[in-house]
Amino acid sequence: MKIAAVRTAFPPHWYDQTTLTEAIVRIFGADERLADRIRSLHANCGIDGRFLTLPLEQYAGITDFTVANRAWVEGALQLGEQSIQKALAAAGVRADEVDAIFFSTVTGLASPSIDARLITRLGFRPDIKRMPLFGLGCVAGAAAVSRAADYLKGHPRGVALVLTIEQCSLTLQPQDRSVANLISVGLFGDGAAAAVIVGAEHRAKGPRIVTTRSVFYPETEHVMGWDIGAHGFRIVLSAEVPTVARERVPGDVDAFLGDQGLARKDIARWIAHPGGPKVLQALQDGLGVSRDTLRASWESLARAGNLSSASVLMILEKSLQDNAGKPGERGVMLAMGPGFCSEFLLLQW
């Protein structure tokens, strides 16, 4: 299996972090003490700015989940179409050549799902296999590529499309004054990514997916996720996430590589979902790599914030554009998400 192309798409509205922070202060109706707390938390997110689905002034008018989700569906269709068209063009693959689509999101709801609504619009075949994924959160970009690779093991000439769309800004909860929510409104952004994955016998070129692994951590369901109700999506985000990244993930990476007769020293590049600055620093420390090694992850975080499932694909796109890779070079793509869980992919150029 090979990754033939990855492309991202973003809404047209980008705002610097200070502008966004002050808007949140106003929307929350924050008193002086809360405003100072919000500014302090956001200043430590390591973010220069983020993309938003709607113009900033419209967020105060999102009064309920119905309004938010309607905007989410409209935005998702636009971002999905853009990212898919760019990825297919980059891979040299037509829409009617795609055999399966793996679509993931964790920031909105739609039935029929967004992938179904794009089939006629983009010219996919009526017999395309659809696998909508919901609830995987930040791990989903890596997990969806892994599931596409699983599918292509049995279809060596086949084409699978991975689509991730996250519009985190539309989960805004102005009544939630928890630290988790105050951090999330300063950390998460909007965007989409599409990846074209092809079977081993397909003509398209790209880094090979050698093997993958999923890891679930028992009794960690409380670490990350959503509290979903009439209010919409309310963030669940534990302070334990950096600890898991530092103490659990490196050992799992070693076991994953060890089963292939490899060690960390054999890996030339790391494509890691950024999480937030504390999570990324913890992962960096745990893996024993330099900041420059994870430079693409730090830059992604600064440019667009945490895009949940789309972030790791954004980083993969950047990595492929900056460095085509030498024959035989290996890389590890990894992400973490609700469950709590991790996903690892071993790539070879």
Secondary structure by P-SEA (a helix, b strand, c coil): ccccbbbbbbccccccaaaaaaaaaaaacccaaaaaaaaaaaaaccccccccccccccccccccaaaaaaaaaaaaaaaaaaaaaaaaaaaccccccccbbbbbbccccccccccccccccccccccbbbbbbcccccaaaaaaaaaaaaaacccccbbbbbbbbbccccccccccccaaaaaaaacccccbbbbbbbcccccccccccccbbbbbbccccccbbbbcccccbbbbbbcaaaaaacccaaaaaaaaaaaaccccccccccccccccaaaaaaaaaaaccccccaaaaaaaaacccccccaaaaaaaaaaaaaccccccbbbbbbccccccbbbbbbbcc
